[in-house]
Amino acid sequence: MSEKNRDSKNRWRNVTIAFRMSPEEDAELDLRVKLCGYQTRQEYIIESVLHQKVTAVGNPLMLGLLI
């Protein structure tokens, strides 16, 4: 069994999130990571997902979820 690892802030990182990208999107992600000064894609994606403003656009499907 592999040894458990902690990140630089002593947190457990044991959940994997995966998604697919086109080669063009991959290149854009690499560029953004470098321009923002992050060491890893993981750092950039976590910061982007957790700390950006999200705007929900309503649609009929969402109304069914609220009832």
mmCIF file of the N, C-alpha and C atoms, coordinates in Angstrom:
data_MODEL
# 
_entry.id   MODEL 
# 
loop_
_atom_site.group_PDB 
_atom_site.id 
_atom_site.type_symbol 
_atom_site.label_atom_id 
_atom_site.label_alt_id 
_atom_site.label_comp_id 
_atom_site.label_asym_id 
_atom_site.label_entity_id 
_atom_site.label_seq_id 
_atom_site.pdbx_PDB_ins_code 
_atom_site.Cartn_x 
_atom_site.Cartn_y 
_atom_site.Cartn_z 
_atom_site.occupancy 
_atom_site.B_iso_or_equiv 
_atom_site.pdbx_formal_charge 
_atom_site.auth_seq_id 
_atom_site.auth_comp_id 
_atom_site.auth_asym_id 
_atom_site.auth_atom_id 
_atom_site.pdbx_PDB_model_num 
ATOM 1   N N  . MET A 1 1  ? 0.846   -1.175 0.000   1.00 0.00 ? 1  MET A N  1 
ATOM 2   C CA . MET A 1 1  ? 0.000   0.000  0.000   1.00 0.00 ? 1  MET A CA 1 
ATOM 3   C C  . MET A 1 1  ? 0.892   1.239  0.000   1.00 0.00 ? 1  MET A C  1 
ATOM 4   N N  . SER A 1 2  ? 0.504   2.251  -0.779  1.00 0.00 ? 2  SER A N  1 
ATOM 5   C CA . SER A 1 2  ? 1.346   3.436  -0.871  1.00 0.00 ? 2  SER A CA 1 
ATOM 6   C C  . SER A 1 2  ? 1.202   4.324  0.365   1.00 0.00 ? 2  SER A C  1 
ATOM 7   N N  . GLU A 1 3  ? 2.231   5.090  0.612   1.00 0.00 ? 3  GLU A N  1 
ATOM 8   C CA . GLU A 1 3  ? 2.252   5.990  1.762   1.00 0.00 ? 3  GLU A CA 1 
ATOM 9   C C  . GLU A 1 3  ? 1.344   7.187  1.485   1.00 0.00 ? 3  GLU A C  1 
ATOM 10  N N  . LYS A 1 4  ? 0.590   7.623  2.496   1.00 0.00 ? 4  LYS A N  1 
ATOM 11  C CA . LYS A 1 4  ? -0.296  8.770  2.335   1.00 0.00 ? 4  LYS A CA 1 
ATOM 12  C C  . LYS A 1 4  ? 0.534   10.047 2.289   1.00 0.00 ? 4  LYS A C  1 
ATOM 13  N N  . ASN A 1 5  ? 0.141   10.952 1.419   1.00 0.00 ? 5  ASN A N  1 
ATOM 14  C CA . ASN A 1 5  ? 0.871   12.206 1.254   1.00 0.00 ? 5  ASN A CA 1 
ATOM 15  C C  . ASN A 1 5  ? 0.032   13.387 1.710   1.00 0.00 ? 5  ASN A C  1 
ATOM 16  N N  . ARG A 1 6  ? 0.704   14.398 2.191   1.00 0.00 ? 6  ARG A N  1 
ATOM 17  C CA . ARG A 1 6  ? 0.057   15.658 2.554   1.00 0.00 ? 6  ARG A CA 1 
ATOM 18  C C  . ARG A 1 6  ? 0.631   16.755 1.657   1.00 0.00 ? 6  ARG A C  1 
ATOM 19  N N  . ASP A 1 7  ? -0.170  17.790 1.418   1.00 0.00 ? 7  ASP A N  1 
ATOM 20  C CA . ASP A 1 7  ? 0.317   18.893 0.592   1.00 0.00 ? 7  ASP A CA 1 
ATOM 21  C C  . ASP A 1 7  ? 1.163   19.842 1.438   1.00 0.00 ? 7  ASP A C  1 
ATOM 22  N N  . SER A 1 8  ? 1.556   20.977 0.855   1.00 0.00 ? 8  SER A N  1 
ATOM 23  C CA . SER A 1 8  ? 2.455   21.911 1.544   1.00 0.00 ? 8  SER A CA 1 
ATOM 24  C C  . SER A 1 8  ? 1.820   22.552 2.776   1.00 0.00 ? 8  SER A C  1 
ATOM 25  N N  . LYS A 1 9  ? 0.485   22.517 2.867   1.00 0.00 ? 9  LYS A N  1 
ATOM 26  C CA . LYS A 1 9  ? -0.204  23.076 4.030   1.00 0.00 ? 9  LYS A CA 1 
ATOM 27  C C  . LYS A 1 9  ? -0.670  21.977 4.983   1.00 0.00 ? 9  LYS A C  1 
ATOM 28  N N  . ASN A 1 10 ? -0.066  20.786 4.845   1.00 0.00 ? 10 ASN A N  1 
ATOM 29  C CA . ASN A 1 10 ? -0.314  19.645 5.720   1.00 0.00 ? 10 ASN A CA 1 
ATOM 30  C C  . ASN A 1 10 ? -1.758  19.134 5.635   1.00 0.00 ? 10 ASN A C  1 
ATOM 31  N N  . ARG A 1 11 ? -2.371  19.213 4.426   1.00 0.00 ? 11 ARG A N  1 
ATOM 32  C CA . ARG A 1 11 ? -3.730  18.710 4.225   1.00 0.00 ? 11 ARG A CA 1 
ATOM 33  C C  . ARG A 1 11 ? -3.675  17.393 3.463   1.00 0.00 ? 11 ARG A C  1 
ATOM 34  N N  . TRP A 1 12 ? -4.620  16.504 3.774   1.00 0.00 ? 12 TRP A N  1 
ATOM 35  C CA . TRP A 1 12 ? -4.740  15.270 2.995   1.00 0.00 ? 12 TRP A CA 1 
ATOM 36  C C  . TRP A 1 12 ? -5.389  15.600 1.663   1.00 0.00 ? 12 TRP A C  1 
ATOM 37  N N  . ARG A 1 13 ? -4.857  15.078 0.591   1.00 0.00 ? 13 ARG A N  1 
ATOM 38  C CA . ARG A 1 13 ? -5.439  15.242 -0.740  1.00 0.00 ? 13 ARG A CA 1 
ATOM 39  C C  . ARG A 1 13 ? -5.673  13.858 -1.310  1.00 0.00 ? 13 ARG A C  1 
ATOM 40  N N  . ASN A 1 14 ? -6.799  13.222 -0.943  1.00 0.00 ? 14 ASN A N  1 
ATOM 41  C CA . ASN A 1 14 ? -7.029  11.852 -1.369  1.00 0.00 ? 14 ASN A CA 1 
ATOM 42  C C  . ASN A 1 14 ? -8.224  11.683 -2.302  1.00 0.00 ? 14 ASN A C  1 
ATOM 43  N N  . VAL A 1 15 ? -8.829  12.767 -2.781  1.00 0.00 ? 15 VAL A N  1 
ATOM 44  C CA . VAL A 1 15 ? -9.939  12.700 -3.720  1.00 0.00 ? 15 VAL A CA 1 
ATOM 45  C C  . VAL A 1 15 ? -9.422  13.096 -5.103  1.00 0.00 ? 15 VAL A C  1 
ATOM 46  N N  . THR A 1 16 ? -9.748  12.290 -6.114  1.00 0.00 ? 16 THR A N  1 
ATOM 47  C CA . THR A 1 16 ? -9.319  12.577 -7.478  1.00 0.00 ? 16 THR A CA 1 
ATOM 48  C C  . THR A 1 16 ? -10.492 13.108 -8.280  1.00 0.00 ? 16 THR A C  1 
ATOM 49  N N  . ILE A 1 17 ? -10.271 14.219 -8.976  1.00 0.00 ? 17 ILE A N  1 
ATOM 50  C CA . ILE A 1 17 ? -11.249 14.796 -9.894  1.00 0.00 ? 17 ILE A CA 1 
ATOM 51  C C  . ILE A 1 17 ? -10.620 14.727 -11.279 1.00 0.00 ? 17 ILE A C  1 
ATOM 52  N N  . ALA A 1 18 ? -11.357 14.221 -12.259 1.00 0.00 ? 18 ALA A N  1 
ATOM 53  C CA . ALA A 1 18 ? -10.801 14.087 -13.609 1.00 0.00 ? 18 ALA A CA 1 
ATOM 54  C C  . ALA A 1 18 ? -11.804 14.600 -14.642 1.00 0.00 ? 18 ALA A C  1 
ATOM 55  N N  . PHE A 1 19 ? -11.291 15.163 -15.725 1.00 0.00 ? 19 PHE A N  1 
ATOM 56  C CA . PHE A 1 19 ? -12.133 15.605 -16.837 1.00 0.00 ? 19 PHE A CA 1 
ATOM 57  C C  . PHE A 1 19 ? -11.298 15.611 -18.101 1.00 0.00 ? 19 PHE A C  1 
ATOM 58  N N  . ARG A 1 20 ? -11.960 15.673 -19.237 1.00 0.00 ? 20 ARG A N  1 
ATOM 59  C CA . ARG A 1 20 ? -11.278 15.641 -20.529 1.00 0.00 ? 20 ARG A CA 1 
ATOM 60  C C  . ARG A 1 20 ? -11.196 17.035 -21.135 1.00 0.00 ? 20 ARG A C  1 
ATOM 61  N N  . MET A 1 21 ? -10.113 17.270 -21.902 1.00 0.00 ? 21 MET A N  1 
ATOM 62  C CA . MET A 1 21 ? -9.905  18.554 -22.573 1.00 0.00 ? 21 MET A CA 1 
ATOM 63  C C  . MET A 1 21 ? -9.375  18.301 -23.973 1.00 0.00 ? 21 MET A C  1 
ATOM 64  N N  . SER A 1 22 ? -9.638  19.245 -24.863 1.00 0.00 ? 22 SER A N  1 
ATOM 65  C CA . SER A 1 22 ? -9.058  19.177 -26.197 1.00 0.00 ? 22 SER A CA 1 
ATOM 66  C C  . SER A 1 22 ? -7.596  19.616 -26.105 1.00 0.00 ? 22 SER A C  1 
ATOM 67  N N  . PRO A 1 23 ? -6.783  19.325 -27.113 1.00 0.00 ? 23 PRO A N  1 
ATOM 68  C CA . PRO A 1 23 ? -5.385  19.799 -27.098 1.00 0.00 ? 23 PRO A CA 1 
ATOM 69  C C  . PRO A 1 23 ? -5.283  21.326 -26.999 1.00 0.00 ? 23 PRO A C  1 
ATOM 70  N N  . GLU A 1 24 ? -6.221  22.033 -27.619 1.00 0.00 ? 24 GLU A N  1 
ATOM 71  C CA . GLU A 1 24 ? -6.208  23.494 -27.563 1.00 0.00 ? 24 GLU A CA 1 
ATOM 72  C C  . GLU A 1 24 ? -6.513  23.984 -26.143 1.00 0.00 ? 24 GLU A C  1 
ATOM 73  N N  . GLU A 1 25 ? -7.488  23.343 -25.490 1.00 0.00 ? 25 GLU A N  1 
ATOM 74  C CA . GLU A 1 25 ? -7.818  23.710 -24.117 1.00 0.00 ? 25 GLU A CA 1 
ATOM 75  C C  . GLU A 1 25 ? -6.662  23.386 -23.170 1.00 0.00 ? 25 GLU A C  1 
ATOM 76  N N  . ASP A 1 26 ? -5.991  22.278 -23.431 1.00 0.00 ? 26 ASP A N  1 
ATOM 77  C CA . ASP A 1 26 ? -4.836  21.879 -22.629 1.00 0.00 ? 26 ASP A CA 1 
ATOM 78  C C  . ASP A 1 26 ? -3.729  22.936 -22.718 1.00 0.00 ? 26 ASP A C  1 
ATOM 79  N N  . ALA A 1 27 ? -3.473  23.410 -23.927 1.00 0.00 ? 27 ALA A N  1 
ATOM 80  C CA . ALA A 1 27 ? -2.444  24.442 -24.117 1.00 0.00 ? 27 ALA A CA 1 
ATOM 81  C C  . ALA A 1 27 ? -2.850  25.734 -23.414 1.00 0.00 ? 27 ALA A C  1 
ATOM 82  N N  . GLU A 1 28 ? -4.126  26.094 -23.489 1.00 0.00 ? 28 GLU A N  1 
ATOM 83  C CA . GLU A 1 28 ? -4.625  27.301 -22.825 1.00 0.00 ? 28 GLU A CA 1 
ATOM 84  C C  . GLU A 1 28 ? -4.495  27.177 -21.306 1.00 0.00 ? 28 GLU A C  1 
ATOM 85  N N  . LEU A 1 29 ? -4.803  26.015 -20.771 1.00 0.00 ? 29 LEU A N  1 
ATOM 86  C CA . LEU A 1 29 ? -4.667  25.790 -19.329 1.00 0.00 ? 29 LEU A CA 1 
ATOM 87  C C  . LEU A 1 29 ? -3.214  25.931 -18.903 1.00 0.00 ? 29 LEU A C  1 
ATOM 88  N N  . ASP A 1 30 ? -2.293  25.318 -19.648 1.00 0.00 ? 30 ASP A N  1 
ATOM 89  C CA . ASP A 1 30 ? -0.865  25.432 -19.326 1.00 0.00 ? 30 ASP A CA 1 
ATOM 90  C C  . ASP A 1 30 ? -0.418  26.888 -19.328 1.00 0.00 ? 30 ASP A C  1 
ATOM 91  N N  . LEU A 1 31 ? -0.862  27.640 -20.321 1.00 0.00 ? 31 LEU A N  1 
ATOM 92  C CA . LEU A 1 31 ? -0.494  29.047 -20.419 1.00 0.00 ? 31 LEU A CA 1 
ATOM 93  C C  . LEU A 1 31 ? -1.007  29.831 -19.212 1.00 0.00 ? 31 LEU A C  1 
ATOM 94  N N  . ARG A 1 32 ? -2.259  29.598 -18.849 1.00 0.00 ? 32 ARG A N  1 
ATOM 95  C CA . ARG A 1 32 ? -2.837  30.320 -17.708 1.00 0.00 ? 32 ARG A CA 1 
ATOM 96  C C  . ARG A 1 32 ? -2.133  29.970 -16.404 1.00 0.00 ? 32 ARG A C  1 
ATOM 97  N N  . VAL A 1 33 ? -1.784  28.698 -16.227 1.00 0.00 ? 33 VAL A N  1 
ATOM 98  C CA . VAL A 1 33 ? -1.067  28.278 -15.018 1.00 0.00 ? 33 VAL A CA 1 
ATOM 99  C C  . VAL A 1 33 ? 0.259   29.016 -14.925 1.00 0.00 ? 33 VAL A C  1 
ATOM 100 N N  . LYS A 1 34 ? 0.995   29.080 -16.024 1.00 0.00 ? 34 LYS A N  1 
ATOM 101 C CA . LYS A 1 34 ? 2.295   29.756 -16.035 1.00 0.00 ? 34 LYS A CA 1 
ATOM 102 C C  . LYS A 1 34 ? 2.157   31.259 -15.802 1.00 0.00 ? 34 LYS A C  1 
ATOM 103 N N  . LEU A 1 35 ? 1.165   31.882 -16.465 1.00 0.00 ? 35 LEU A N  1 
ATOM 104 C CA . LEU A 1 35 ? 0.984   33.327 -16.326 1.00 0.00 ? 35 LEU A CA 1 
ATOM 105 C C  . LEU A 1 35 ? 0.589   33.728 -14.904 1.00 0.00 ? 35 LEU A C  1 
ATOM 106 N N  . CYS A 1 36 ? -0.141  32.867 -14.224 1.00 0.00 ? 36 CYS A N  1 
ATOM 107 C CA . CYS A 1 36 ? -0.571  33.168 -12.853 1.00 0.00 ? 36 CYS A CA 1 
ATOM 108 C C  . CYS A 1 36 ? 0.494   32.827 -11.820 1.00 0.00 ? 36 CYS A C  1 
ATOM 109 N N  . GLY A 1 37 ? 1.537   32.118 -12.231 1.00 0.00 ? 37 GLY A N  1 
ATOM 110 C CA . GLY A 1 37 ? 2.636   31.829 -11.323 1.00 0.00 ? 37 GLY A CA 1 
ATOM 111 C C  . GLY A 1 37 ? 2.437   30.623 -10.427 1.00 0.00 ? 37 GLY A C  1 
ATOM 112 N N  . TYR A 1 38 ? 1.477   29.781 -10.725 1.00 0.00 ? 38 TYR A N  1 
ATOM 113 C CA . TYR A 1 38 ? 1.281   28.579 -9.914  1.00 0.00 ? 38 TYR A CA 1 
ATOM 114 C C  . TYR A 1 38 ? 2.303   27.524 -10.303 1.00 0.00 ? 38 TYR A C  1 
ATOM 115 N N  . GLN A 1 39 ? 2.654   26.681 -9.333  1.00 0.00 ? 39 GLN A N  1 
ATOM 116 C CA . GLN A 1 39 ? 3.621   25.616 -9.575  1.00 0.00 ? 39 GLN A CA 1 
ATOM 117 C C  . GLN A 1 39 ? 2.987   24.431 -10.295 1.00 0.00 ? 39 GLN A C  1 
ATOM 118 N N  . THR A 1 40 ? 1.706   24.163 -9.998  1.00 0.00 ? 40 THR A N  1 
ATOM 119 C CA . THR A 1 40 ? 1.040   23.002 -10.588 1.00 0.00 ? 40 THR A CA 1 
ATOM 120 C C  . THR A 1 40 ? -0.332  23.379 -11.127 1.00 0.00 ? 40 THR A C  1 
ATOM 121 N N  . ARG A 1 41 ? -0.824  22.543 -12.025 1.00 0.00 ? 41 ARG A N  1 
ATOM 122 C CA . ARG A 1 41 ? -2.181  22.711 -12.541 1.00 0.00 ? 41 ARG A CA 1 
ATOM 123 C C  . ARG A 1 41 ? -3.186  22.559 -11.408 1.00 0.00 ? 41 ARG A C  1 
ATOM 124 N N  . GLN A 1 42 ? -2.900  21.640 -10.498 1.00 0.00 ? 42 GLN A N  1 
ATOM 125 C CA . GLN A 1 42 ? -3.803  21.388 -9.378  1.00 0.00 ? 42 GLN A CA 1 
ATOM 126 C C  . GLN A 1 42 ? -4.047  22.662 -8.590  1.00 0.00 ? 42 GLN A C  1 
ATOM 127 N N  . GLU A 1 43 ? -2.985  23.385 -8.258  1.00 0.00 ? 43 GLU A N  1 
ATOM 128 C CA . GLU A 1 43 ? -3.129  24.631 -7.506  1.00 0.00 ? 43 GLU A CA 1 
ATOM 129 C C  . GLU A 1 43 ? -4.008  25.622 -8.262  1.00 0.00 ? 43 GLU A C  1 
ATOM 130 N N  . TYR A 1 44 ? -3.747  25.775 -9.548  1.00 0.00 ? 44 TYR A N  1 
ATOM 131 C CA . TYR A 1 44 ? -4.509  26.723 -10.367 1.00 0.00 ? 44 TYR A CA 1 
ATOM 132 C C  . TYR A 1 44 ? -5.981  26.339 -10.426 1.00 0.00 ? 44 TYR A C  1 
ATOM 133 N N  . ILE A 1 45 ? -6.264  25.063 -10.669 1.00 0.00 ? 45 ILE A N  1 
ATOM 134 C CA . ILE A 1 45 ? -7.648  24.619 -10.805 1.00 0.00 ? 45 ILE A CA 1 
ATOM 135 C C  . ILE A 1 45 ? -8.400  24.761 -9.488  1.00 0.00 ? 45 ILE A C  1 
ATOM 136 N N  . ILE A 1 46 ? -7.781  24.389 -8.370  1.00 0.00 ? 46 ILE A N  1 
ATOM 137 C CA . ILE A 1 46 ? -8.444  24.524 -7.073  1.00 0.00 ? 46 ILE A CA 1 
ATOM 138 C C  . ILE A 1 46 ? -8.759  25.991 -6.793  1.00 0.00 ? 46 ILE A C  1 
ATOM 139 N N  . GLU A 1 47 ? -7.799  26.875 -7.000  1.00 0.00 ? 47 GLU A N  1 
ATOM 140 C CA . GLU A 1 47 ? -8.035  28.304 -6.773  1.00 0.00 ? 47 GLU A CA 1 
ATOM 141 C C  . GLU A 1 47 ? -9.130  28.828 -7.691  1.00 0.00 ? 47 GLU A C  1 
ATOM 142 N N  . SER A 1 48 ? -9.100  28.424 -8.952  1.00 0.00 ? 48 SER A N  1 
ATOM 143 C CA . SER A 1 48 ? -10.095 28.895 -9.915  1.00 0.00 ? 48 SER A CA 1 
ATOM 144 C C  . SER A 1 48 ? -11.493 28.422 -9.551  1.00 0.00 ? 48 SER A C  1 
ATOM 145 N N  . VAL A 1 49 ? -11.616 27.171 -9.202  1.00 0.00 ? 49 VAL A N  1 
ATOM 146 C CA . VAL A 1 49 ? -12.935 26.604 -8.915  1.00 0.00 ? 49 VAL A CA 1 
ATOM 147 C C  . VAL A 1 49 ? -13.499 27.125 -7.596  1.00 0.00 ? 49 VAL A C  1 
ATOM 148 N N  . LEU A 1 50 ? -12.683 27.216 -6.582  1.00 0.00 ? 50 LEU A N  1 
ATOM 149 C CA . LEU A 1 50 ? -13.196 27.573 -5.268  1.00 0.00 ? 50 LEU A CA 1 
ATOM 150 C C  . LEU A 1 50 ? -13.309 29.071 -5.017  1.00 0.00 ? 50 LEU A C  1 
ATOM 151 N N  . HIS A 1 51 ? -12.596 29.897 -5.769  1.00 0.00 ? 51 HIS A N  1 
ATOM 152 C CA . HIS A 1 51 ? -12.556 31.323 -5.437  1.00 0.00 ? 51 HIS A CA 1 
ATOM 153 C C  . HIS A 1 51 ? -13.024 32.247 -6.554  1.00 0.00 ? 51 HIS A C  1 
ATOM 154 N N  . GLN A 1 52 ? -13.698 31.717 -7.544  1.00 0.00 ? 52 GLN A N  1 
ATOM 155 C CA . GLN A 1 52 ? -14.219 32.568 -8.611  1.00 0.00 ? 52 GLN A CA 1 
ATOM 156 C C  . GLN A 1 52 ? -15.718 32.758 -8.433  1.00 0.00 ? 52 GLN A C  1 
ATOM 157 N N  . LYS A 1 53 ? -16.223 33.877 -8.906  1.00 0.00 ? 53 LYS A N  1 
ATOM 158 C CA . LYS A 1 53 ? -17.643 34.157 -8.854  1.00 0.00 ? 53 LYS A CA 1 
ATOM 159 C C  . LYS A 1 53 ? -18.365 33.236 -9.843  1.00 0.00 ? 53 LYS A C  1 
ATOM 160 N N  . VAL A 1 54 ? -19.438 32.626 -9.380  1.00 0.00 ? 54 VAL A N  1 
ATOM 161 C CA . VAL A 1 54 ? -20.225 31.739 -10.231 1.00 0.00 ? 54 VAL A CA 1 
ATOM 162 C C  . VAL A 1 54 ? -21.612 32.336 -10.365 1.00 0.00 ? 54 VAL A C  1 
ATOM 163 N N  . THR A 1 55 ? -22.088 32.477 -11.602 1.00 0.00 ? 55 THR A N  1 
ATOM 164 C CA . THR A 1 55 ? -23.408 33.006 -11.857 1.00 0.00 ? 55 THR A CA 1 
ATOM 165 C C  . THR A 1 55 ? -24.285 31.894 -12.395 1.00 0.00 ? 55 THR A C  1 
ATOM 166 N N  . ALA A 1 56 ? -25.385 31.623 -11.716 1.00 0.00 ? 56 ALA A N  1 
ATOM 167 C CA . ALA A 1 56 ? -26.319 30.597 -12.171 1.00 0.00 ? 56 ALA A CA 1 
ATOM 168 C C  . ALA A 1 56 ? -27.350 31.244 -13.080 1.00 0.00 ? 56 ALA A C  1 
ATOM 169 N N  . VAL A 1 57 ? -27.579 30.633 -14.222 1.00 0.00 ? 57 VAL A N  1 
ATOM 170 C CA . VAL A 1 57 ? -28.573 31.115 -15.176 1.00 0.00 ? 57 VAL A CA 1 
ATOM 171 C C  . VAL A 1 57 ? -29.757 30.162 -15.098 1.00 0.00 ? 57 VAL A C  1 
ATOM 172 N N  . GLY A 1 58 ? -30.905 30.713 -14.748 1.00 0.00 ? 58 GLY A N  1 
ATOM 173 C CA . GLY A 1 58 ? -32.095 29.884 -14.568 1.00 0.00 ? 58 GLY A CA 1 
ATOM 174 C C  . GLY A 1 58 ? -32.611 29.301 -15.868 1.00 0.00 ? 58 GLY A C  1 
ATOM 175 N N  . ASN A 1 59 ? -33.214 28.113 -15.758 1.00 0.00 ? 59 ASN A N  1 
ATOM 176 C CA . ASN A 1 59 ? -33.873 27.477 -16.890 1.00 0.00 ? 59 ASN A CA 1 
ATOM 177 C C  . ASN A 1 59 ? -34.997 26.604 -16.346 1.00 0.00 ? 59 ASN A C  1 
ATOM 178 N N  . PRO A 1 60 ? -35.908 26.130 -17.188 1.00 0.00 ? 60 PRO A N  1 
ATOM 179 C CA . PRO A 1 60 ? -37.044 25.329 -16.700 1.00 0.00 ? 60 PRO A CA 1 
ATOM 180 C C  . PRO A 1 60 ? -36.623 24.088 -15.902 1.00 0.00 ? 60 PRO A C  1 
ATOM 181 N N  . LEU A 1 61 ? -35.502 23.489 -16.232 1.00 0.00 ? 61 LEU A N  1 
ATOM 182 C CA . LEU A 1 61 ? -35.047 22.313 -15.498 1.00 0.00 ? 61 LEU A CA 1 
ATOM 183 C C  . LEU A 1 61 ? -34.747 22.661 -14.037 1.00 0.00 ? 61 LEU A C  1 
ATOM 184 N N  . MET A 1 62 ? -34.157 23.824 -13.805 1.00 0.00 ? 62 MET A N  1 
ATOM 185 C CA . MET A 1 62 ? -33.854 24.241 -12.439 1.00 0.00 ? 62 MET A CA 1 
ATOM 186 C C  . MET A 1 62 ? -35.122 24.446 -11.615 1.00 0.00 ? 62 MET A C  1 
ATOM 187 N N  . LEU A 1 63 ? -36.187 24.904 -12.237 1.00 0.00 ? 63 LEU A N  1 
ATOM 188 C CA . LEU A 1 63 ? -37.440 25.107 -11.510 1.00 0.00 ? 63 LEU A CA 1 
ATOM 189 C C  . LEU A 1 63 ? -37.969 23.795 -10.954 1.00 0.00 ? 63 LEU A C  1 
ATOM 190 N N  . GLY A 1 64 ? -37.816 22.723 -11.708 1.00 0.00 ? 64 GLY A N  1 
ATOM 191 C CA . GLY A 1 64 ? -38.260 21.407 -11.249 1.00 0.00 ? 64 GLY A CA 1 
ATOM 192 C C  . GLY A 1 64 ? -37.460 20.922 -10.059 1.00 0.00 ? 64 GLY A C  1 
ATOM 193 N N  . LEU A 1 65 ? -36.219 21.332 -9.943  1.00 0.00 ? 65 LEU A N  1 
ATOM 194 C CA . LEU A 1 65 ? -35.377 20.926 -8.822  1.00 0.00 ? 65 LEU A CA 1 
ATOM 195 C C  . LEU A 1 65 ? -35.726 21.643 -7.538  1.00 0.00 ? 65 LEU A C  1 
ATOM 196 N N  . LEU A 1 66 ? -36.324 22.821 -7.657  1.00 0.00 ? 66 LEU A N  1 
ATOM 197 C CA . LEU A 1 66 ? -36.641 23.623 -6.483  1.00 0.00 ? 66 LEU A CA 1 
ATOM 198 C C  . LEU A 1 66 ? -37.956 23.226 -5.825  1.00 0.00 ? 66 LEU A C  1 
ATOM 199 N N  . ILE A 1 67 ? -38.766 22.493 -6.525  1.00 0.00 ? 67 ILE A N  1 
ATOM 200 C CA . ILE A 1 67 ? -40.098 22.127 -5.993  1.00 0.00 ? 67 ILE A CA 1 
ATOM 201 C C  . ILE A 1 67 ? -40.021 20.895 -5.129  1.00 0.00 ? 67 ILE A C  1 
# 
